[in-house]
Amino acid sequence: MRTRIVLGALAALLTLGAPANTAEVAGGGDIATEREFIAKMGMCGQCHGANGTPVRPGIPTIWGQDQAYLMKQIQDFRTKARDAELMTWAAITIHEPELPVVASFFATKAWPARRGATPAAATQRPNGMAVCEACHQLNFAGGATGPRLAGQNYEYLVEAMRKFADGERKNNPEMAQMMASVTPANREAMARYLSGL
């Protein structure tokens, strides 16, 4: 894994040093076409996947998530309201004017197609999940009030719910309170169901 990250960093540095595919932008051009920005998005792809499918199950799918949700998460990583060392570092490398462009970059991508069957998928919706749709929207498709959960990685969902329940993840007090009231077995059943959608 460390080799993959180092190779990704080298690729990003090479991208920064290579001639741009688009014309050089002098003062105030389109951020999304600048070499540094393109390299940063390449770095995101080292974990979140160049095609939107994360390289490991514990990493969330971010392609197609709501722009407002993504923007909040980037800001939370920058301030350590959501603390994850690698993501905090990555978020700090994003310049302030790039923040909405980064969120838009991922929000406008299509949610990646499922790779085969989901072995952990549940066949029945667990009781008590209707309340979750108040924020995560109908069929858990996500929106400005909460991220898409339908089709999200099982391992990521289980761990995110555990972190909320145990008070390790503090950037959403309502989620922390809600998950603290759900048993680990029920959280796992919810994650199985959601990942299978």
C-alpha positions as CSV (number, residue, x, y, z in Angstrom):
1,M,0.0,0.0,0.0
2,R,2.8,2.4,0.9
3,T,4.4,1.7,-2.5
4,R,1.1,2.6,-4.3
5,I,0.9,5.9,-2.4
6,V,4.6,6.7,-3.2
7,L,4.1,5.9,-6.8
8,G,0.9,8.1,-6.9
9,A,2.9,11.0,-5.4
10,L,5.6,10.5,-8.0
11,A,3.0,10.5,-10.7
12,A,1.5,13.7,-9.3
13,L,4.9,15.4,-9.3
14,L,5.6,14.3,-12.9
15,T,2.2,15.7,-13.9
16,L,3.1,19.0,-12.3
17,G,6.4,19.1,-14.1
18,A,5.1,18.1,-17.5
19,P,3.6,20.5,-20.1
20,A,-0.1,21.1,-19.5
21,N,-2.6,19.5,-21.7
22,T,-4.5,22.7,-21.9
23,A,-3.2,26.2,-22.4
24,E,-1.5,27.9,-19.5
25,V,-3.9,30.0,-17.6
26,A,-2.5,33.4,-16.7
27,G,-4.2,34.9,-13.6
28,G,-7.7,33.8,-12.8
29,G,-8.2,31.1,-15.4
30,D,-10.2,27.9,-15.0
31,I,-8.8,26.1,-11.9
32,A,-10.0,22.7,-13.2
33,T,-7.6,22.9,-16.2
34,E,-4.5,23.8,-14.2
35,R,-1.8,21.2,-13.8
36,E,-1.6,21.4,-10.0
37,F,-5.3,20.9,-9.6
38,I,-5.3,17.9,-12.1
39,A,-2.4,16.4,-10.1
40,K,-4.4,16.8,-6.8
41,M,-7.4,15.1,-8.3
42,G,-5.1,12.3,-9.4
43,M,-3.9,11.9,-5.8
44,C,-7.5,11.5,-4.7
45,G,-7.9,8.7,-7.2
46,Q,-5.0,6.8,-5.6
47,C,-7.5,5.8,-2.8
48,H,-11.0,6.8,-4.0
49,G,-10.3,5.2,-7.4
50,A,-9.5,6.7,-10.8
51,N,-12.9,5.3,-12.0
52,G,-14.8,6.1,-8.8
53,T,-14.4,2.7,-7.3
54,P,-12.3,2.9,-4.2
55,V,-9.1,0.8,-4.1
56,R,-10.0,-0.7,-0.7
57,P,-13.4,-1.6,0.8
58,G,-12.9,0.7,3.8
59,I,-12.6,3.8,1.6
60,P,-15.9,5.6,0.7
61,T,-17.2,6.1,-2.7
62,I,-17.3,9.9,-3.3
63,W,-18.2,10.1,-7.0
64,G,-21.7,11.3,-7.4
65,Q,-22.1,12.4,-3.8
66,D,-23.9,15.8,-3.2
67,Q,-21.7,18.8,-3.7
68,A,-22.7,20.5,-0.5
69,Y,-22.0,17.3,1.5
70,L,-18.6,16.9,-0.1
71,M,-17.8,20.6,0.6
72,K,-18.6,20.2,4.3
73,Q,-16.5,17.0,4.6
74,I,-13.5,18.8,2.9
75,Q,-13.9,21.7,5.3
76,D,-14.3,19.4,8.3
77,F,-11.1,17.6,7.4
78,R,-9.3,20.9,7.0
79,T,-10.3,22.0,10.5
80,K,-10.0,18.5,12.0
81,A,-13.7,18.5,12.9
82,R,-13.5,15.2,11.1
83,D,-10.1,13.8,11.9
84,A,-8.3,11.4,9.6
85,E,-4.6,12.1,9.2
86,L,-4.3,11.4,5.4
87,M,-7.6,13.2,4.6
88,T,-6.6,16.2,6.8
89,W,-3.3,16.4,4.9
90,A,-5.1,16.1,1.5
91,A,-7.7,18.7,2.4
92,I,-5.1,21.2,3.5
93,T,-3.3,21.0,0.2
94,I,-6.5,22.2,-1.5
95,H,-6.4,26.0,-1.9
96,E,-9.5,28.0,-0.7
97,P,-10.6,28.9,-4.3
98,E,-10.3,25.2,-5.3
99,L,-12.7,23.9,-2.6
100,P,-16.0,24.3,-4.5
101,V,-14.2,23.1,-7.7
102,V,-13.1,19.9,-6.0
103,A,-16.6,19.3,-4.6
104,S,-18.1,19.9,-8.0
105,F,-15.5,17.7,-9.7
106,F,-16.6,14.7,-7.7
107,A,-20.3,15.6,-7.4
108,T,-20.7,15.7,-11.2
109,K,-19.2,12.2,-11.7
110,A,-21.6,9.3,-12.0
111,W,-21.9,6.9,-9.1
112,P,-19.7,3.9,-10.1
113,A,-21.3,0.7,-11.4
114,R,-21.3,-2.2,-8.9
115,R,-18.5,-4.7,-9.4
116,G,-20.3,-8.1,-9.3
117,A,-22.5,-9.2,-6.5
118,T,-22.3,-7.8,-3.0
119,P,-21.6,-10.8,-0.7
120,A,-22.7,-8.9,2.4
121,A,-26.0,-7.7,0.9
122,A,-29.1,-8.2,3.1
123,T,-32.4,-9.2,1.5
124,Q,-34.6,-7.4,4.0
125,R,-34.6,-3.8,5.1
126,P,-33.9,-3.7,8.9
127,N,-36.5,-2.1,11.1
128,G,-36.1,1.6,12.1
129,M,-34.4,2.8,8.9
130,A,-37.3,5.1,7.8
131,V,-35.9,7.8,10.1
132,C,-32.6,7.7,8.2
133,E,-34.3,8.8,5.0
134,A,-35.2,12.1,6.5
135,C,-31.6,13.2,5.9
136,H,-30.3,10.6,3.5
137,Q,-33.3,11.0,1.2
138,L,-35.7,8.5,-0.3
139,N,-34.0,5.2,-1.1
140,F,-30.9,6.5,0.6
141,A,-29.9,8.4,-2.6
142,G,-28.4,11.3,-0.7
143,G,-28.7,15.0,-1.1
144,A,-27.7,18.3,0.6
145,T,-28.8,17.0,4.0
146,G,-26.9,13.8,3.9
147,P,-24.7,11.6,1.8
148,R,-25.8,8.8,-0.5
149,L,-25.7,5.5,1.4
150,A,-27.2,3.3,-1.3
151,G,-24.4,1.1,-2.7
152,Q,-21.7,2.6,-0.4
153,N,-19.0,0.1,0.7
154,Y,-20.1,-2.2,3.5
155,E,-16.8,-1.9,5.4
156,Y,-16.9,1.9,5.3
157,L,-20.5,2.1,6.5
158,V,-19.9,-0.3,9.4
159,E,-16.8,1.7,10.5
160,A,-18.4,5.1,10.0
161,M,-21.4,4.1,12.1
162,R,-19.1,2.6,14.8
163,K,-17.1,5.8,14.9
164,F,-20.2,7.9,15.3
165,A,-21.5,5.6,18.0
166,D,-18.3,5.5,20.0
167,G,-17.9,9.3,19.8
168,E,-14.7,9.1,17.6
169,R,-16.3,11.0,14.7
170,K,-17.7,14.3,15.9
171,N,-18.6,16.3,12.8
172,N,-22.3,15.4,13.0
173,P,-23.7,15.4,16.5
174,E,-27.1,14.1,15.3
175,M,-25.5,11.1,13.7
176,A,-23.4,10.4,16.8
177,Q,-26.5,10.5,19.0
178,M,-28.5,8.3,16.6
179,M,-25.8,5.7,16.1
180,A,-25.1,5.5,19.9
181,S,-28.7,4.2,20.3
182,V,-28.2,1.4,17.7
183,T,-26.7,-1.9,18.7
184,P,-23.6,-3.1,16.8
185,A,-25.6,-6.0,15.3
186,N,-28.2,-3.6,14.0
187,R,-25.6,-1.3,12.6
188,E,-24.1,-4.2,10.7
189,A,-27.5,-5.2,9.3
190,M,-28.1,-1.6,8.2
191,A,-24.7,-1.5,6.5
192,R,-25.4,-4.8,4.7
193,Y,-28.7,-3.6,3.5
194,L,-27.4,-0.2,2.3
195,S,-24.4,-1.6,0.5
196,G,-26.6,-4.0,-1.4
197,L,-28.9,-1.2,-2.8
